[in-house]
Amino acid sequence: MGYTQTAFGELVGVTKKSQMLYESNQRLPKADYLTAAASIGVDTQYLLTGQRSVSPAMAQSGWEPNGSHDGYSPVPMYDIEAAAGAGRLIEHENIESTLYFETRALSAEGLDPAHLIGAKVRGDSMGSTLQDGDRVIVDCSQRTPDGVFLLRVGEEYRIKRVQRVAGGAWLLISDNQAYEKEMIKPDEMQDVEILGRCRVRIGRIL
């Protein structure tokens, strides 16, 4: 889901150490942990049984638990309205729809469907690179700057060009020059998380 162990632990009410123990199978989580995990979108049925559950939205879109459909792979499109402008507080992260891409074509581009999500762009800060209403396919396996990334900044989601600068800081850059650059210093990075690199744009032809 793109969280660090620390960030995920905070969401479900455990320490990073406890999360590490759960992931390494050295300790079993309790029901309150699983309930909290389910509330942020974790498929707890899969954790417990190895069988993926299917939400109503997935079922309506034709999503199948085995992750493929006649040579095509599903990419969940999240209705997080990732802000390309000043950012927007996201209270619910639900799958809005599912788009299918040819598995072989994704592989040819070096993309693993298991690590792909989609997000909606809001705002004009990315200029002609990404426009308001576009959808982007994000590769959650790529989180090392430099490039255009989906970020979580506090409780906001943003799409920015991320550049590393001297001293370990990050520079968040908008392709629309009307927006100021934003410096994220090393001591501020606990509130910033790179969720994945924007790889594919889906939008209108103007």
C-alpha positions as CSV (number, residue, x, y, z in Angstrom):
1,M,0.0,0.0,0.0
2,G,3.0,2.3,-0.1
3,Y,3.4,2.9,3.7
4,T,6.6,2.6,5.7
5,Q,6.4,0.4,8.7
6,T,6.5,3.4,11.0
7,A,3.7,5.2,9.1
8,F,1.5,2.1,8.8
9,G,2.1,1.3,12.5
10,E,0.8,4.8,13.4
11,L,-2.3,4.3,11.4
12,V,-3.2,1.0,13.1
13,G,-2.0,1.9,16.6
14,V,1.2,-0.2,17.0
15,T,5.0,0.6,17.1
16,K,7.4,0.1,14.2
17,K,8.9,-2.8,16.1
18,S,5.5,-4.6,16.5
19,Q,4.9,-4.1,12.8
20,M,8.2,-5.7,12.0
21,L,7.4,-8.7,14.2
22,Y,4.1,-9.2,12.5
23,E,5.7,-9.0,9.0
24,S,8.4,-11.5,10.0
25,N,5.8,-13.9,11.5
26,Q,7.4,-13.7,15.0
27,R,4.2,-12.4,16.5
28,L,0.5,-12.6,15.6
29,P,-1.7,-9.5,15.5
30,K,-4.9,-9.1,17.6
31,A,-8.4,-8.4,16.3
32,D,-8.2,-4.7,17.0
33,Y,-5.1,-4.5,14.8
34,L,-6.9,-6.3,12.0
35,T,-10.0,-4.1,12.4
36,A,-7.8,-0.9,12.2
37,A,-6.0,-2.3,9.1
38,A,-9.3,-3.1,7.4
39,S,-10.4,0.5,8.0
40,I,-7.6,1.8,5.9
41,G,-8.1,-0.6,3.0
42,V,-6.1,-3.7,3.9
43,D,-7.6,-6.9,2.6
44,T,-7.7,-8.8,6.0
45,Q,-9.3,-11.8,4.4
46,Y,-6.2,-12.2,2.3
47,L,-4.0,-11.9,5.3
48,L,-5.9,-14.6,7.2
49,T,-6.7,-17.0,4.4
50,G,-4.6,-16.2,1.4
51,Q,-7.8,-15.6,-0.6
52,R,-8.5,-12.1,-1.8
53,S,-11.9,-10.5,-1.1
54,V,-13.7,-8.6,-3.8
55,S,-15.3,-5.3,-3.0
56,P,-18.6,-4.2,-4.7
57,A,-16.7,-1.7,-6.8
58,M,-14.2,-4.3,-7.9
59,A,-16.9,-6.8,-8.7
60,Q,-18.8,-4.3,-10.8
61,S,-15.7,-3.5,-12.8
62,G,-15.0,-7.2,-13.5
63,W,-12.0,-7.5,-11.2
64,E,-10.9,-11.1,-10.6
65,P,-9.0,-12.4,-7.5
66,N,-6.3,-14.1,-9.6
67,G,-5.1,-10.6,-10.8
68,S,-5.6,-11.2,-14.5
69,H,-8.3,-11.3,-17.1
70,D,-7.7,-12.8,-20.5
71,G,-4.1,-11.5,-20.7
72,Y,-5.0,-8.2,-19.0
73,S,-4.1,-6.9,-15.6
74,P,-6.2,-4.7,-13.4
75,V,-5.0,-1.4,-12.1
76,P,-7.2,0.1,-9.3
77,M,-8.0,3.8,-9.8
78,Y,-8.3,5.4,-6.4
79,D,-10.6,8.3,-5.8
80,I,-8.0,10.2,-3.8
81,E,-8.1,13.2,-6.1
82,A,-4.4,13.6,-5.8
83,A,-3.8,17.4,-5.8
84,A,-1.5,18.8,-8.3
85,G,-2.0,22.3,-6.9
86,A,-1.9,23.2,-3.2
87,G,-3.1,19.8,-2.1
88,R,-6.3,18.5,-0.6
89,L,-7.2,16.7,2.6
90,I,-8.3,13.1,1.8
91,E,-10.7,11.5,4.2
92,H,-11.6,8.4,2.2
93,E,-9.5,6.4,-0.2
94,N,-11.8,4.1,-2.2
95,I,-11.4,2.4,-5.5
96,E,-13.4,4.5,-8.0
97,S,-12.9,2.1,-10.9
98,T,-10.5,-0.4,-12.4
99,L,-8.7,-0.1,-15.7
100,Y,-7.3,-3.1,-17.5
101,F,-4.0,-3.0,-19.3
102,E,-2.4,-5.7,-21.5
103,T,0.0,-7.6,-19.1
104,R,2.6,-8.1,-21.8
105,A,2.6,-4.4,-22.7
106,L,3.1,-3.4,-19.1
107,S,6.0,-5.9,-18.7
108,A,7.6,-4.4,-21.9
109,E,7.6,-1.0,-20.1
110,G,9.1,-2.6,-17.0
111,L,5.9,-2.2,-15.0
112,D,4.7,-4.8,-12.6
113,P,0.9,-4.7,-12.3
114,A,1.1,-5.7,-8.6
115,H,2.8,-2.3,-7.9
116,L,0.5,-0.1,-9.9
117,I,-2.3,2.2,-8.8
118,G,-4.1,5.1,-10.5
119,A,-4.9,8.5,-9.1
120,K,-6.9,11.6,-10.3
121,V,-5.1,14.9,-10.8
122,R,-6.6,18.1,-9.4
123,G,-5.1,21.5,-10.0
124,D,-2.9,23.2,-12.6
125,S,0.5,23.3,-10.9
126,M,2.0,20.7,-13.2
127,G,1.1,22.8,-16.3
128,S,0.8,20.8,-19.5
129,T,2.6,17.8,-17.9
130,L,-0.5,16.8,-16.0
131,Q,-3.7,18.7,-16.3
132,D,-6.7,19.0,-14.0
133,G,-8.9,15.9,-14.4
134,D,-6.1,13.7,-15.8
135,R,-5.5,10.3,-14.4
136,V,-2.0,8.9,-13.7
137,I,-0.7,5.4,-13.3
138,V,1.7,5.3,-10.4
139,D,4.4,2.8,-9.9
140,C,4.6,2.3,-6.1
141,S,7.9,0.3,-6.5
142,Q,9.8,3.4,-7.5
143,R,10.3,5.9,-4.7
144,T,13.7,7.3,-5.3
145,P,13.9,10.9,-6.6
146,D,14.3,12.3,-9.3
147,G,11.1,12.5,-11.3
148,V,7.4,13.2,-11.0
149,F,5.9,11.5,-8.0
150,L,2.7,11.0,-6.0
151,L,3.4,12.2,-2.5
152,R,1.8,12.3,0.8
153,V,2.6,15.6,2.6
154,G,1.0,15.4,6.0
155,E,-2.6,14.5,5.3
156,E,-2.5,15.9,1.8
157,Y,-1.7,14.1,-1.5
158,R,0.3,16.0,-4.1
159,I,1.9,15.3,-7.5
160,K,5.2,17.1,-7.9
161,R,8.5,16.9,-9.6
162,V,10.9,15.8,-6.8
163,Q,14.6,16.7,-7.0
164,R,17.3,15.9,-4.4
165,V,19.5,18.8,-3.4
166,A,22.6,19.2,-1.3
167,G,22.3,18.3,2.4
168,G,19.7,15.5,1.8
169,A,16.8,17.9,1.3
170,W,14.1,17.5,-1.4
171,L,12.9,20.2,-3.7
172,L,9.2,19.9,-4.8
173,I,8.8,21.6,-8.2
174,S,5.7,22.5,-10.1
175,D,6.0,22.6,-13.9
176,N,3.7,25.6,-13.8
177,Q,6.1,28.5,-13.1
178,A,3.4,30.4,-11.3
179,Y,3.9,28.1,-8.3
180,E,6.8,28.5,-6.0
181,K,9.3,25.7,-5.3
182,E,9.0,24.0,-1.9
183,M,12.0,22.8,0.1
184,I,11.6,19.7,2.3
185,K,14.5,19.7,4.8
186,P,15.7,16.4,6.3
187,D,14.1,17.1,9.7
188,E,10.8,17.6,8.0
189,M,10.7,14.4,6.1
190,Q,8.8,12.4,8.7
191,D,5.7,14.2,7.4
192,V,6.5,13.5,3.7
193,E,6.3,10.1,1.9
194,I,6.9,9.3,-1.7
195,L,4.1,6.9,-2.7
196,G,5.3,6.1,-6.2
197,R,6.5,7.5,-9.5
198,C,4.0,8.8,-12.1
199,R,4.6,6.7,-15.2
200,V,1.5,7.0,-17.5
201,R,-0.8,9.9,-18.1
202,I,-4.4,9.3,-19.2
203,G,-6.1,12.6,-20.3
204,R,-7.8,14.6,-22.9
205,I,-6.2,15.7,-26.1
206,L,-6.4,19.5,-26.3
